[in-house]
Amino acid sequence: MAQTLPADAYEVLVVDNNSTDETPNVLHELKERFGHRLRVVSETQQGLSHARNRALAQAAAPLVAFLDADSVAEESWLESLADVFDAHPCAGVVGGRIEVQWDAPKPRWWDDRLDEAMGRFSPSDEQTQLRYPRFPYGGNFAVRSVAIDEVGGFLPQLGRSGAGLLAGEEGELCLRMEQRDWEIHYTPAAPVHHRATGERLTRRFILRRAFNHGRSQYMLEARHGFESGLYLSRARVLSNLLANLIRMNWNLPYLKFICFRIGYHYQRTISERPQPVRPCPGAA
């Protein structure tokens, strides 16, 4: 609500995706405070992609910007995103910089290369056009409504759902945008701060996330009928594991790298596995 845009130039739309805490009460208080500038809608199909698609269906504006519930936008966020859309009429997506807000002390074993696992995204110090496979993250992600009308919304098979850690829904959407000649842009001038809470600052969370992001990457590529070749083959994964076992090189960024690729090949294996044929009802 504290954006530099005039108050009548934007609204805040909150999608409640089956919350079980005090969210409804908090939203009721905010609604009384901000009136028509805040709208609350419900989406009962569990999952981040379902929630975002509900927002797209409800929003009436020509631009829709997404912010996660555990992120804080700087005051110039919306104005900076809108400036990029204005400057680039073919931009279907504009993403901004994501910095980490540390709500808990970093563990002693932390490596700055792991900041990405807490949502950090800063591919350039300058505004630039991005191409596959480097796309903005969903925690700071804006779309042009006419482009969404052309390519469709987020793929429900991808993205967070409950305790699941699948991802890639924004990347898959960007890939469809690219295929329809819409541009994907990034600006560092529209930052948000993503909270890193204590329960996420664990080795287990980082490796689970990497494994599931690898699964998501394969699902994205398989849906579009290609394998990018960016990820190591099964043989290379095994040889890297053995080589680093000998050298005792088991730093966490490397393990994260390996877990991503194991997840990619795991998903490929189960996707290619023949499905059992079910007998017809009443067959002998």
N, C-alpha and C positions, 0 to 999 in steps of 0.2 A: 504493500500500500504506500510505500515511501519512495516511489519512482519519480524521476525527473520529468516524465511525461505528464501532461495535464491530466487531472483526475478523470475527465470525461473522455479521455483517449484510450482507456483500457479498462478491463474488468478482471477480477480474479475469480477463477472457477476452480472449486475444490471437488475432487471426485473421491467419495468415501467408498473404498473397496472392501466392505465387510469388516470394518474396524471393530474391535471388541474392548477398547479402552475408553478413555474419557473424550475421544475425538468429537463425538456428536455434541457434547456439552460445550466444549471449547468453541466449536464452529457456531453454535447457537449464540454464544456471547459475542463472537466477532461479527456475526450477522446483525445483531442489534446495534453494534458500534458503527459498522460501515454501510449498512443498508444495501441498496441495489448494486453497489460496486462489488459486492461479494455474492456469488451464487454457489450453492452446494447441491450436488447431484449424487445419486447412489448408483453403483454398479455392482450387482450381485455375482456376476461371473468372476471368479477369482483370477487375478493375474494382472501384471503391470500393463500388458498390451491391451487387455480388455478395458482397463481403466483409462488408458490414453485414447483408445478409440471412442469411448464414451465422451471424453472431453472434445474430441474432434466433431462428434455428432451434435454436441450441445453449443459449441462456440459459434458465434455469428460474425466474428471479426475476420478480416482478410489475412491476418497473421495470427498464428497460435504458437506461444512459447511454453515449453515444459520445464518445470522445476520440481525436483524431488522433495519429499516431505522433510528430509534431513539436510536440506541445503538452504543457504541464505544468499539472496541476490544483492549485489551492490546497487546503489540508487540509479545509476545510469544504464542498468542492464537492458531494459526494454528499448530505451531510446537508441542505444548502440546497435542492437540487433536490427531495429527498424531502419537505421541508416544504411546498413549493408544491403538489405532488401531493396531500398530505394535506389541505391547505386548500381545494383545488378538485377535488372528485370528478369533475367533467366535463372535467378537463384531460387531453387525449390526448398532448400534447407540452409539455415545458418546456425552454426554452433559457436559457443563461446568457451573461454578459458575456465577450467575448473581447478581451484586450489583446495588444499586439504585444511580443514579446521580441526586441530587436534584437541579433542575433548578429553583425552586421557594421555598420560606420558607414553612416549615411544618405548617399547621394550629395548633392553640393552643389545639384543641381537638384530635390531632393525637396520635395514639397508635402504638408503634413499631410493634405490631402484624399485623398491616395493611400494612407493607412494602411488603408483598406478593402480594397485589393488585397492586403494582407498578412494579411487575415483579421479585422481589427478589427471588432467588432460591439458597439455600446453605444447602443441606441435610446432609453434612458430611464434616469434616475437612480432610478426607483422600479419596483417590481414592477407589471407591466401585462399586459393581454391584447392579443395581436397579431392582426391580420387581414390577409388578402391585400391587397397583395403583400409586406407586411413580415413576414417569418417568420425564426425563428432560423437561424443557420448550423450546418452539420453538425458543425463542430469542437467544439461544446458543445451537445449535443442529447440529450434524454432522452425516452423514450416509455413509455406505459403498455401493458403486454403485451396486455390485453384489447382495447384500441383497435386494436392492430396485427392481432390475430386477426380483427377486424371489417373493416378497410379493406385489409389486405394490406401488404406490405413496400415496399422502395425499388424504383423503376422502373429496371431494368438499362440501358435506353437512355440514361439520364442519369447524370451523375457522372463523376469522373475514371477513366480507364483507360489505364494505361501513361503515355505522354507526352501523351495527349490532355487537353484542358482543359475539356471539357464539365462542367456543374455542374447545379444545380437539383433534384437528386433529393430533398433534404429539403423544398424548397418544394412540390414536387409531392405529396409525402406529406402535408404540412400542409394542402394544398388539399383532398385527399380527406378528411382528418379534419374540416375545416370543413363539408364537404358532408354529413357524417354527424352533425353537431351536437356534435362534440368541440371543446373549446376549446384554443387555443394560447397559452401564457403565457411571459413573459420575467421573469427575475429577475437583477438586478445583483449579488446576494449569492452567486452561484455562479460565480466567475470562473475562467477558464483563460488561460494565456499561450502564444500561438502564435509559434513561432520565425520570424523573418525572416532568411533566410540570404542570403549574398552573391549567389548565382546568380539569385535572384529580384528583386534590387534593380536591375533594368535596365528601360529603356523598352520594349524588345522584349517582355519577359515581361508587363508590365502591359497593353500594347495587345493582345497575343495573348489574354490572359485575358479582357479586356473583350469582344473580338470573339466568343469562344466562349461567354461568359456571355450575350451577346445571342442567339446561336443557341439556347442552352438555354432561354431565356425563351420564344422562339417555340414550341419543341417542347413545352414545358409547356402553354402556352395552347392550342395546336392539339389536343393530346391531350384537352383538356377542352372543345373546341368553341367557343372564344371568343377574341377579341382584346380586351385590356383597354383599349386606347386610351391607355395610359400612355406609349407610345413614338411618336416622331415619324414621320409619313408619309415616303415616299421623297422627295416634293417638299420637305418641310421639312428633311430631312437635307441635301439638295443646296443649298438656299438658305442654311442655316446655314454650310455649308462655304464657299460663295462669300463670304458676309458676313464671316466671320472671316479668309478669305484677304486680303480688301481691308484689314481692320484689322490684319493680321499678328498676330492673337490665336491663337497656337498653343501655349498652355500645356498641360502634360500632362494635368491633370484634364479639360480640355475635349476633348482628343483621345481620352481614355478614354471619355468620354461619347458621342462620335461613333462610336467603334469598336463600342461596345455596340449602338448602334442600327443600324449597318451590318450587324453580325452578325445582328441580329434580322430585318432585311429580306432579307439573303442567304439565311437558312434558309427564310424564307417563299417566296422565289423558287424555290429548288431543290425545295421540297416540293410546290409547285403545278405544277411542270413535268411534262407528260405523260410517263409511262413507256413505252418502246418495247414493243410487243407481240411476244413471242417466238413463232416458228412452232412448230407441234406437231412432235414428233419424227417423222421419216419423211415430212413433207409435201414435196410437189414444189417 
